[in-house]
Amino acid sequence: PGFVRRVLRAAIPAGVVAAASTFGAYAIARADQATGLAEDRTVAVIALTVVALWVLAIVARPYTAWRIGLVLLMAAGAAGAILIPAVAGFFALAPTAGVAALAGLAVGALGAVVVELLWRRANTGG
């Protein structure tokens, strides 16, 4: 009972934050004239990945060994998708370094904090 309500209570706020983080990181990257479109898309993917991994970490609570392993495996897979040239090429991602990559990480981290705060608020009734 209440499954759909619980899922929507988590999915809608997390989805909105993930979308805002992705678009925000992309906008920051596009404003940087030193990067091209492929790098800008990669920055957006970095931000989205950070938020998505944090959502996974939240729903994996309470942590057990296999749940921690799952989160770490997904993080390794995401890193591989960005860092392994053949996989990155398949997804049309480009190596991104310096300020652009840091912007993606920073925006993703901010999104993760917002998701955490929304999750705590939704689950404490306050």
MIMARDO-116931 format. One record per residue: residue in three letters; x, y, z of N, C-alpha, C, O, CB in turn; residue number from 1. Coordinates in pm, whole numbers. Atoms other than C-alpha are relative to their C-alpha. Glycine has a CB too. Layout:
<rs>
R  aa   n.px   n.py   n.pz  ca.px  ca.py  ca.pz   c.px   c.py   c.pz   o.px   o.py   o.pz  cb.px  cb.py  cb.pz   i
R Ala      X      Y      Z      X      Y      Z      X      Y      Z      X      Y      Z      X      Y      Z NUM
...
</rs>
This chain:
<rs>
R  aa   n.px   n.py   n.pz  ca.px  ca.py  ca.pz   c.px   c.py   c.pz   o.px   o.py   o.pz  cb.px  cb.py  cb.pz   i
R Pro     83   -120      0      0      0      0     87    126      0    187    134     71    -94      0    122   1
R Gly    -72   -127      3    120    349    -83    125      0    -86    202     96    -82     35     38    136   2
R Phe   -123     13     79    390    229   -325     14    116   -100    119    180   -106      1   -133    -74   3
R Val     -8   -104    103    307    475   -605     26    136     66    106    214     15   -131      4    -83   4
R Arg    -20   -127    -70    287    765   -360    145     14     46    204    120     31    -96     12    121   5
R Arg   -139     -4    -47    628    677   -211     97     21   -115    192     98   -105     35   -128     75   6
R Val    -88    -13    117    788    641   -553     -7    142    -55     97    202    -82    -39   -102   -109   7
R Leu     15   -135     54    647    970   -678     57    105     94    112    206     49   -146     30    -27   8
R Arg    -54    -94    -98    746   1148   -356    151      9    -11    209    113     20    -41    -42    141   9
R Ala   -145     -2     19   1106   1054   -429     38     36   -143    131    114   -164     59   -135     36  10
R Ala    -41    -14    140   1114   1049   -809    -21    140    -55     64    191   -128    -75    -98    -85  11
R Ile     27   -131     59    955   1383   -891    100    104     46    159    172    -39   -143     45     34  12
R Pro   -100   -100    -40   1179   1605   -675    140    -33    -52    213     56    -96      3     12    152  13
R Ala   -133     39     48   1490   1407   -769     12     24   -150    117     68   -197     28   -149     32  14
R Gly     -1    -24    144   1398   1427  -1137     12    147    -35     85    185   -126   -124    -57    -63  15
R Val     -7   -145     23   1346   1802  -1121    141     51     30    196    129    -47   -104     74     86  16
R Val   -136    -43    -36   1680   1851   -944    101    -51   -102    192     22   -141     36    -50    142  17
R Ala    -92     56     99   1859   1619  -1188     -8     79   -130     95    110   -191    -30   -149    -25  18
R Ala     16    -78    123   1715   1808  -1485     60    139     14    131    186    -75   -148     11    -38  19
R Ala    -54   -135    -22   1801   2148  -1337    152     -2      5    218     87    -48    -57     60    130  20
R Ser   -146     12     -8   2155   2033  -1259     60    -24   -138    162     35   -172     39   -114     96  21
R Thr    -49     31    134   2201   1894  -1608     -2    124    -89     97    157   -154    -83   -112    -64  22
R Phe     11   -120     82   2075   2207  -1781     91    111     51    151    185    -28   -144     49     -4  23
R Gly    -89   -102    -56   2266   2433  -1542    145    -23    -36    215     70    -74    -15      3    150  24
R Ala   -138     33     36   2594   2254  -1602     24     22   -148    129     72   -188     33   -146     39  25
R Tyr    -13    -19    145   2534   2258  -1977      9    150    -32     90    191   -115   -120    -64    -74  26
R Ala     -1   -145     25   2461   2633  -1970    134     60     40    188    146    -31   -114     69     77  27
R Ile   -131    -49    -43   2780   2699  -1774    107    -39   -101    192     42   -136     36    -54    140  28
R Ala    -99     47     96   2982   2489  -2017    -13     73   -133     87    109   -195    -15   -152    -21  29
R Arg     21    -70    128   2825   2655  -2323     52    143      7     98    197    -93   -148     -1    -38  30
R Ala    -48   -137    -16   2917   2996  -2182    153      8    -11    208    115    -39    -45     56    135  31
R Asp   -146      6     10   3283   2887  -2181     38    -20   -147     16   -127   -203     60   -115     89  32
R Gln    -34      6    142   3410   2963  -2532    115    -94    -30    142   -125   -146     34    138    -50  33
R Ala   -115     87     21   3709   2734  -2479    -40   -145    -25     44   -227    -62     93      7    120  34
R Thr     43    139     18   3498   2417  -2502    -92    -10   -121   -157     87   -161    -72    -53    126  35
R Gly     89     26    112   3313   2262  -2792   -127    -69     47   -144    -97    165     71    -85   -105  36
R Leu    129     61    -31   2971   2104  -2808     15   -135     69    -57   -164    165    -82    -15   -127  37
R Ala    -18    133    -60   3096   1753  -2726     45     12    145     -2    -63    231    101    -82    -80  38
R Glu    -45    -19   -138   3277   1876  -2414   -114     54     86   -129     15    202    120     97      5  39
R Asp    112    -56    -75   2971   2077  -2311   -103   -107     36   -156   -109    147    -67    112    -80  40
R Arg     91    112    -30   2750   1768  -2340     57    -88    109    -16   -137    195    -27    -83   -127  41
R Thr    -65     85   -100   3002   1575  -2134    -11     62    138    -32     -9    237    147    -23    -36  42
R Val     16    -70   -129   2989   1838  -1859   -141    -23     53   -160    -48    173     29    153    -15  43
R Ala    139     24    -41   2610   1799  -1851    -17   -144     49    -86   -168    148    -96     28   -116  44
R Val      8    141    -41   2647   1420  -1831     67    -21    135     17    -99    217     65    -91   -106  45
R Ile    -68     11   -129   2892   1455  -1543    -93     46    112   -107    -23    213    131     84      1  46
R Ala     91    -51   -103   2645   1667  -1346   -117    -96     23   -152   -126    137    -53    139    -39  47
R Leu    112     94    -12   2356   1430  -1420     43   -128     70    -31   -182    152    -57    -32   -138  48
R Thr    -50    124    -59   2567   1129  -1324     20     14    151    -15    -76    227    131    -41    -66  49
R Val    -21    -22   -144   2663   1278   -987   -134     -2     74   -148    -67    178     74    134     24  50
R Val    132     -3    -65   2299   1351   -902    -63   -139      0   -116   -184    102    -94    101    -71  51
R Ala     60    133     10   2181   1010  -1026     65    -99     96     -3   -181    157      9    -51   -143  52
R Leu    -68     91    -93   2446    827   -825    -39     31    145    -50    -59    227    153     11    -16  53
R Trp     42    -34   -136   2344   1019   -515   -142    -49     27   -172    -96    137      9    153     23  54
R Val    135     55    -16   1980    925   -571      8   -150     26    -62   -202    113    -88     29   -127  55
R Leu    -19    143    -23   2092    563   -597     51    -26    142      6   -119    208     98    -59   -103  56
R Ala    -54     16   -136   2291    602   -274   -107     23    105   -107    -42    210    117     97     23  57
R Ile    109    -26    -96   1983    743   -100    -95   -119      6   -129   -166    115    -77    128    -40  58
R Val     98    109     -1   1747    467   -208     62   -133     43    -10   -228     74    -63    -15   -137  59
R Ala    -67    122    -44   2009    204   -120      5    -11    153     46   -114    206    142     -6    -57  60
R Arg     -2      4   -146   1975    294    248   -110    -91     53   -216    -99    -10    -16    142     58  61
R Pro   -123     11    -80   2008    125    491    104    -83    -74     71   -180   -142    -31    -63    139  62
R Tyr   -108     62     76   2343     19    357     34   -140     50     40   -168    169    123     86      7  63
R Thr    -54    134    -24   2451   -341    333    118    -13    -95    140     74   -179   -110   -116    -24  64
R Ala   -119     17     84   2763   -477    168    -37     -3   -148     30     61   -229     75   -129     39  65
R Trp     34      9    142   2587   -562   -158    -57    131    -53    -37    162   -171    -99   -112    -23  66
R Arg     52   -129     45   2410   -224   -174    112    100    -22    111    177   -118   -100     56    102  67
R Ile   -118    -86     18   2737    -39   -125     74    -42   -127    118     42   -205     95     -8    124  68
R Gly    -64     51    121   2888   -263   -392    -73     44   -125     -9     78   -225      7   -151      5  69
R Leu     79    -43    114   2603   -177   -628     27    147    -33     48    182   -149   -149    -21     28  70
R Val    -26   -143     22   2654    198   -582    141     20    -56    159     97   -150    -16     80    133  71
R Leu   -138    -13     49   3030    162   -631     14    -53   -143     85      5   -224     96    -75     92  72
R Leu     -3     56    135   2979    -57   -939    -61     98   -101     -7    115   -210    -74   -135     -5  73
R Met     63    -98     89   2745    201  -1093     91    122    -19    100    176   -129   -137     43     56  74
R Ala    -93   -113     10   2996    480  -1015    117    -36    -92    159     45   -173     53     42    140  75
R Ala   -110     44     86   3274    279  -1179    -46     -9   -146     28     29   -236     55   -137     48  76
R Gly     54      6    135   3054    214  -1482    -17    137    -62     13    157   -180   -132    -72      1  77
R Ala     17   -137     50   2972    582  -1515    135     63    -32    152    128   -135    -75     87    103  78
R Ala   -135    -53     25   3339    678  -1484     58    -64   -125    121      5   -206     92    -26    122  79
R Gly    -50     68    118   3428    417  -1743    -64     52   -128      2     64   -231    -25   -149     12  80
R Ala     70    -52    118   3165    552  -1982     57    135    -44     52    169   -162   -149     13     29  81
R Ile    -56   -131     33   3331    892  -1964    149    -10    -33    198     63   -119    -20     97    116  82
R Leu   -146      4     12   3698    788  -1941     54    -98   -103    165    -79   -153     57    -33    132  83
R Ile    -48     98     98   3726    487  -2175    -35     52   -139   -153     65   -172    -63   -143     26  84
R Pro     25    -65    129   3766    633  -2525   -105    -69    -88   -190      0   -145    127      8    -76  85
R Ala     96     70     87   3569    364  -2713   -142     16     52   -235     36    -27     36   -149    -11  86
R Val    133    -13    -60   3276    383  -2471    -46    145     -9   -160    173    -44     -1    -48    147  87
R Ala     34   -143      8   3286    764  -2455    -38     37   -143   -132    113   -164    119     87     47  88
R Gly     32    -27    139   3288    774  -2834   -137    -52    -39   -211     13   -113    105    -60    -90  89
R Phe    132     57     28   2985    547  -2851   -111     92     49   -214    108    -17    -14   -138     66  90
R Phe     99    -89    -58   2796    790  -2627     19    146    -42    -49    234     10      4     -9    150  91
R Ala    -30   -135     52   2936   1095  -2814     45     95    111      8    212    113   -124     59    -71  92
R Leu    -57    -81   -106   3118   1218  -2504    144     31    -37    206    -40   -115     -9    -73    137  93
R Ala   -136    -41     31   3450   1397  -2515     78     19    129     21     56    231      2    129    -85  94
R Pro    -82    -26   -119   3740   1419  -2273    -17    146     43     -5    238    -38    150    -31    -28  95
R Thr     20   -134    -53   3675   1718  -2052     91     15    121     90    -68    212   -149     26     38  96
R Ala    -94    -22   -110   3936   1861  -1821    -12    143     48    -79    227    -12    146    -31    -44  97
R Gly     -8   -136    -50   3998   2165  -1613   -129     54     56   -206    -17    121     46     89   -107  98
R Val    113    -72    -58   3734   2419  -1525   -133    -61    -43   -226    -69     38      5    147    -39  99
R Ala    127     55     49   3464   2260  -1741    -39   -125     78   -153   -137    123     10    -34   -149 100
R Ala     30    122    -75   3488   1921  -1570    -32     32    146   -123    -27    205    118    -99     -8 101
R Leu     27    -40   -138   3504   2086  -1229   -138     64     14   -206     45    115    108     98     49 102
R Ala    134    -59     -3   3191   2284  -1313   -107   -108      1   -204    -99     76    -20     94   -121 103
R Gly     95    111      1   3007   1962  -1394     -6    -70    134   -114   -102    184     37    -99   -108 104
R Leu     -4     64   -132   3122   1805  -1069    -63     89    107   -138     41    192    145    -32     39 105
R Ala     53    -92   -101   3034   2116   -867   -152     11    -11   -222      7     91     63    138    -16 106
R Val    145    -10     17   2686   2152  -1016    -66   -132     40   -172   -131    103    -35     35   -148 107
R Gly     53    130    -42   2628   1778   -968      0    -15    150    -96    -67    207     81   -111    -63 108
R Ala     -7      8   -147   2742   1800   -606   -108     87     64   -170     47    162    139     42     50 109
R Leu    106    -87    -52   2508   2092   -545   -137    -67    -17   -221    -63     73      2    137    -72 110
R Gly    125     72     22   2224   1893   -700    -17   -115     98   -127   -140    147     -5    -53   -142 111
R Ala      6    111    -96   2311   1596   -477    -38     49    139   -115    -16    209    134    -74      5 112
R Val     35    -59   -131   2292   1818   -168   -148     35      3   -216      8    103     86    127     29 113
R Val    142    -36      4   1951   1949   -276    -87   -125      6   -188   -126     76    -31     81   -128 114
R Val     76    125     -4   1824   1594   -339      0    -57    142   -103   -101    192     58   -104   -100 115
R Glu    -10     51   -139   1949   1488      6    -91     79     93   -163     20    174    146      8     51 116
R Leu     84    -84    -87   1775   1783    175   -148    -25    -27   -228    -35     67     33    149    -22 117
R Leu    140     29     33   1450   1718    -12    -41   -137     51   -153   -155    100    -22      8   -151 118
R Trp     29    135    -48   1470   1348     75    -22      0    151   -116    -60    201    115    -97    -37 119
R Arg     13     -5   -147   1523   1421    443   -129     70     41   -198     26    133    120     73     62 120
R Arg    123    -72    -31   1239   1672    446   -123    -87    -25   -216    -89     57     -8    128    -83 121
R Ala    114     85     35   1001   1430    275    -16   -117     96   -127   -166    117     16    -52   -142 122
R Asn      6    118    -85   1090   1149    513      1     30    148      1    -63    230    115    -88    -31 123
R Thr     14    -35   -142   1077   1341    839   -130     73     25   -164    105    139    118     87     45 124
R Gly    128    -66    -16    745   1506    770     11    149     22    -90    215     49    -75    -60    112 125
R Gly    -17   -143    -28    895   1855    809     32     83   -115     47    204   -102    101     20     96 126
</rs>
